[in-house]
Amino acid sequence: MNINDYRRAMDQIIPDAELKERIMSQKNTKRTHIPARRVVNGLLAAVLAAACLFTAALAASPELRTAVLSFFRMEEREQVPSSSVSPDGPDISNAEIGQLVKAQYIKMDSYRYGFSNGLLTDLTWDEDWKILVDAKFWEPRNGELVPVEVDMHTSQVDIMFRDLHYQGEFYWYVRDGQLDYFSGDHRTWDEEGEQAWDWNLSLIPGRNDALLLRLSTGTQMEYTEYPFLYHLDTGKAEDILAGTGADKLEYAYGYEWSENMRRCIILTGNRLDDQLDWFCDLDAGTLVRVDELADIEIYTAAFADNDTLILHSTSRDEEGMLQDVSFYVYDIPTGRMTMTLDKAPYYRDHDEHPSGVETYGSRCVHISETGQVQVVDLKTGNRTMLGGFTFQKGDSFMLNPAGNKLLYFARDSVSEGLGISQIGVADLEKGVFFAFDREGYENLYEGGVGWDDDNTVSIRARTLDDETHYLLIYQF
């Protein structure tokens, strides 16, 4: 795995405990989390009764709709591979689990391999990790790793910003309409070794003609960044926030964009008690604090679509800990606001019996004190009950990029790494929720799990002797 794979992976995996501790010791720049787990099928009447009790905190509306997804546990168990015999290069094997899930197990002799855009990659960088010397690609296909050629391009970053010079090169290709890129380490320090500046790239969903170029300075609590739109055809970096005043914000460290990239939420602050969210409208050329959009105290916000925000309002105890959260739909063109969830407890996974709300953009997972689970569409207020399922400590959920599927997995607390003992998917559109048990996971150190695309989940793992590495790929 190269540095580029690491940066992108951090946005879509659940890290193991050691990695999570290292991340938290630097700077907590994300407010998202994830958790949920196992059960037996229950009677539909009991499910509906629980749903009635569970909707007390939801805003009342005759238009609200409740669906029920019945959970079923597949009889067939997955036999997780865990051989420590390293192959001479990458190797692949296939499995089919319960005729519902196709699994591919890629066995590797090193951690250097990456996986993105549906391809296994082997990148060779120079000694400074700045220049890409060689790149190999394979496509997992019918139980084989088929070598493929990509039309690789090289582009340059050369820009002065706030009296700092950002420069270097990156590499990209478009395959089957999908853009992918690779970038090395471009961090620069001043002569005293006290100030650092860096640049990184991000994919823009739905686009293959441009990347988001993020120019940053500082580390940890002093970290700040500013975005440019990098046009791949011209090599020009466009200041898309020009004229809005966003460049004057201090300690801006995060940007969430609407789908059309004409509006964004900007996170600022360099202390835990100094966090502010800003709403920037590029077409109107305006920049306002999110909590000025409504006459209530707003904790944060997320886009449901180009014209709709989901506002989060919270309360805290005397020690400043979040206690509950309410959600409001804010229509940007009219300024009209509607509540969709009122004072639901805030989820904390370290509690002995975790319950409450976990948010994922325009959806949330609402876990009752008795372990009943609902997925709430925070724009419409519609909810989906996960019937026959009881949440337990150590369970987790993760939403796919399209927002229509929930990855579910249960973790074995006595295993090294994540120790995923059960995994499955709740398809919110098709109304299906299933999972299967895994055998042999205890012989691996599973370091991360996440969505690769809307239908594919992968697990990064290695043998306990650290001799062999695995990429476990599941098609749901």
N, C-alpha and C positions, 0 to 999 in steps of 0.2 A: 504494500500500500504506500502510495506517495503522499506528499503533503496536501495535494489537491483533493485526492480521495478522502483524506481525513477531514478536511474542512467541510466538504459536502455531506459526508456521513454524519457529522455532528448535528445536522439539522433534522435527521430522520431516524436516529436510533435511540434506544434506551441504553445508556452506558452502564457498564458494570460498576460495582460499588467503589472500587479503587479510582476509576476514571471520574465518576461522579464527584467524589471527594475532592479530586484535584480541580475539577471545574468550579465547584462551589467555593473553593479557597481563593479563586481569582476574582471573578465578578459574576453576579447573578444577573444576566441580561435578559433572561426569558421568564415569563410569568406562566408558562404552560407546564403541564405535568401529564400524568397518565396512570390509571389502575382499574381491575375487576376479575371474577372466576366461577367455579364449578357448580354442579347440581344434578338433580334427578328430575324427570318430567313430572309436572304437577297437574292437577285437574284444572281445566279452563275456568271453572267457576271460582276457584281459589285465586287464580291469576287476576281475574277481573275484579274480585273483591279487593285484592291488594292494590290494584290500579286505582280504584276509587279512593281508597285511603291515601294513596300516594300523591294524588293530584291536588291536595289542599293548598299547596303553596303556589299553584299555577294560576295565572290570571284567568278569570272566568270569561268564556265567550262561546256562544252557540255554534260558532264556526270551527271550534277546535276539534281535532280528530285524534283518536287514539287507536293505534294498531298494535297487534300482539304478534311477536315472533316467538314461536315455540322452539326451545333449545333441545337439540338431540345430540347425544354422545355416540360417536361412531364406534362400532364394535371392534373394528380392526385397529391395531396399534401400529405406530410407526417404529421401525427398527432403525435407530439412528446409527450411522457408521462411525467407528471410532478407532480404526486401525492406525497404529503409530508408524507403519512402514511407509516412508516418504516415497512418492513417485519421482521419476526423472522428468520433472516438469509437471504441468497440471494434468489431471486425469478426471474422468467423470463417470458416474453411474446413475441409473434411473430407478424410480420406484413409483408405484401408484397406490394411494392410500384410500381404501374404501370406495374405489371407482369415482371419487369426488375430487381428489387432490392429486396433482402430478408433482412429484418431487424430483429434483436433480441435485446430486451431491458432488460438488467439485472439490477434489482433493489436491492440495498444493504443497510444494516443498519449501515455501517461504511466505512470509507475510506481505511481500512486496506487491502481490497481485491485487488489482482492484476490480470492481464490477460496476459498470454504469452504462446506461443506454442499452441494456440488454447484452452487453459484451463483456467478456473477461479481458482485462488489460494487463500488460506487463510493460511498464515504463522504465526506461533507463535514463537517469539524469547525470549531469556532470557533477564534479566534486562539490560545487557550491550549491547544488540543487536549484540552478537557475535556467540552464539550457537542457532541453530534451534531446538526448543523443539518439535514442531508438525507442520504437513503440511497436508492440505486437498485440493483435486482437484475435479473439476466438468467439464464435457464437455457439452456445449450447444448443444442439439440434439433434433430436432423436437419439439421445444417449451418446453423442459424440461432441467433441470440441472441434468445430470446423474453423480453420484459419480464414480470416477475412481481411481485405484491404480497405482502408478508408482514405478518402481524399483530404489529407491533413493540410491545414493552412497555418501560417505563422503571422501573428499580428503584433504590433508594437504599442506599448504604453509610454508616452513621453509628454508629461504635462506638469506645469508649474501651478501650484495651488497653495495659497497662504504661505508664500515664500519657501515652499519645499518642492523639491524636484522628485517626481514619481516617474520611474522608468523601468523598463524590462520588456520581456516578450512572453506571449502565451500562444497556445496551440488549440485549434478547434477544427471540427468537421461536422457536416450534416449528413445523416444517413437515414433513409426512409422518412425524411421530413423532420427528423429530430436532431437538434443541436446538442453537441457535447463539447467540453473544453478541458484543457489541462494547463495548470500554471504551477511554477515552482515557488521557491522562497525568495521574496523580493523585499524583505524587511531591511531597512537602513537605519543606522545609528549615527548621531553626530559625533564629532571628534572626542568629546568628553565621555561618550557612552551613556549619556543621561536621557536623551530624547530619541524616541524611535518613531519611524513612520513606515507605512506599508500600504499595499494595494491588493485587493482581492476582487474576484468576480462572482456573479450569481446568475443562474439561468432565469429567464423571464417566462413564466408559463404561457404556452401557446405561441411563442415567437422563436424563430430561428435566424433572424436577421440582426439581432442585437443582444448585448449582455449588459447587466448592471455592473458598473465599475465603482467599487467602494474605496475611497481614499481615507486612510485612517492615521491618527497620531496617538501616541501614549499607550500605556498598558494598564491593565486592571482597572482601578477606579478612575484613572485619568484618561481612559480610552474615549475617543470620539471619532466619528466617521462622517463622510459626506458623499452622496451618490452622484454619479454621472451616467448618462446613457451612452454606451459605446456602440457605434454603428459599424458592423463588421465589413460592410461594402466599402466604406470610405476610410475607416480607421480613425474617425473623428469622435471625440468625447463631448457630448452635449450636456450642458448644465440645465437639466430639465426643471430644476426648482428656482431658476433665476427669476428675480422680480417678486418672489413671495416673501422674502425676509428669512427663509429657512437657513440661509448661510450665516445668519447672525446668532443662531441658537447656540448656547454653550453646552458642552458635553452631550451632544446628540449621538446616540449609540445604536439606534434601531429604527428601521423604516418598514412599515407594512403598507403595501400598495393595493389599490383597487385593481380589478382585472384589466381595465383599460389604461391604467397607470396615469390617470388624470387627477387622482386624489391619493393622499397618503396620510398615515398616522405616524408621527415622529415621537420617539421616546427620548427623553433627556434626563440628566441627573448624574451626579458622581457620588452620591451617598444614598443609603437605603431610605432615608427620610426626605429625600430631595428629588423624588421621581415625578416627572410631569409628562403628560401626553398632549400632543398638539395635532390639530387637524389642518391639513394644508390642501387647498383647492387650487390646482394649477391653472384652470381655465379662468377662475375668478381672480387669481393672484392674491389670495387671502391666506392668512395664517392665524389661527385662534387656538387657545387652550381648549381641550376637549370638554373640561368641566364648565366652560362658558356656553356650551351649546344647549344646556338645560339648567333648570333651577334646582338641580340635585347635585350632590357630590359624586363625581365620576371617578372610578378607580382606573379603568382602562377602556379601550374600544377595539372593535374589529369590524372588518367589512363583511356584510352578507352578500352584497353585490355592488355595482358601481354607484348606486344612488342610496344605499342603505347601510347604516352603521348599527352594530349591536353595542350598546353602552352597558358597562358593568358598574354598578354602585354597591359599595361594601360598607360594613361596619366593623369596628375593631374594639378589642377589650383594652383595659388600662395599660397593658404591656405592649400594645400596638399590634397584636396578633389578629389576623382576619377572622371574623366570626361568621358572617353570612354574606350572601351576594344576591342582588336583584338585577334583572336584565330588562333592558328597554330597547325597542326598535325605534331608531331615529331616521326619519325620511329626510334626506339632505335637501332636496329641492324645496320642500314646504316647511321644514323645521318641526313637523308633527312627530310626537313621541307617544309610544304605546308600551305598556309593561307586558312582558310575557312570562316572567317568573319572579316571584316575590319572596325575598328573605329566605332563600334556601341555604342551609349550612354549608360552609366552605370545607372542601375535602382536604384532609391531611393524612398522608399514607403512614405516618409514624404512630397514629393512634392505635390503641389495642384493637378496636373494632371500627375501622374507618367507614365513614359515611359522608354524604354531602355531594357537592357539585364539582365536577371537573369540566373545564371549558376547552373547546376545540373550534375556534373561530366562530362560525354562526350556529354551532351545535354545542350541546353539553350532555354529559352523562350524569344522571341524578341517581344517587345510591341512597336508599332509605336505611334507617337504623336496623331494619330486619333483613337487609341484604337484597331487597328488590331493586331492580335496575330499569330505568327508563332513559331513552335517548330523546332529547328535546330539541326540536328545530326552533331556534331562538328568534327567527324572523316571523314564522307563522304561529308559533305556540304549539304546533302539532307534536305529538309524542309517540314513541314506539316502545312498548313494554317488552322486555326480554323475559318471556314467560318460561317457567320451569327452570329458572336459573337463580341461584343464590350467590351473591357476591361474598368472597372471603378475603381476608388479609393476604396480600401477596399476589392477587390477581391484577391484571393490567389490560387496558384498552388503548388502541391507537387508531386514529382516523386516517383513511387513505387520502391522497391529494384531491380526488373529486368530491370527497365528503359523503360518499354513499355506502361505504363499507367500514366496519370496525374490526380491526385485528384484535383478537382476544388471546391472552396466554396466561397460564398459571405458573408461578415460580416455586421451586423447591428450595426452602430457606437453608437446608443443610448442605446443598451442593455448592461447589466452587463456581464463580461466575453467576450468570442468570439462572441456570438450572431450570430450563423450561420443560415442565412435566406434561403440559397439555397446551394445545394451540388450536385455534379455529378462527372463523370469520362470521360476523353478523352482516348479512347483505340487507341493507335497509330498504332497497328498492324491490328486490325479489321476495322479501319476507322470509328469508332462510337464515338460521343460526345453528351452526354445527361446530363440533370440536372433536379432536382425537387425542388419545394418550400417546406418550412417547416413551420408548424403552432404550436405554443406553446413553441418554443425555448426561448421566452422572460421570461418564468416562471422558467428557469433553469440558473445556472451559469455554462457555458461550459468553462472548464479550459484548454483543450488540444484536438488536433485532429491529427491523423496520421495513416500510414499504419501499420497493424499487419503482413501482408504477401502480396504477389503480387495481391491478389484479395479481401482483407478484410481491411476495414477502421473502426476505432473505435473513439468515442468521449467520453471523461471523463467529467462528469457533476455532479452537486449537486443542490438540491432545494435551493431557496433563503434564507430559514430559516436554512439551513445547517443541516437539520435533516435527509435527505435521499440522498443517492448517486446513480448515474446511470452510467452504461457502455452501450453505444449505439453502436451496431455492425452492419455494413452494408457489405453485400456480393455483389460485382459488377461483 
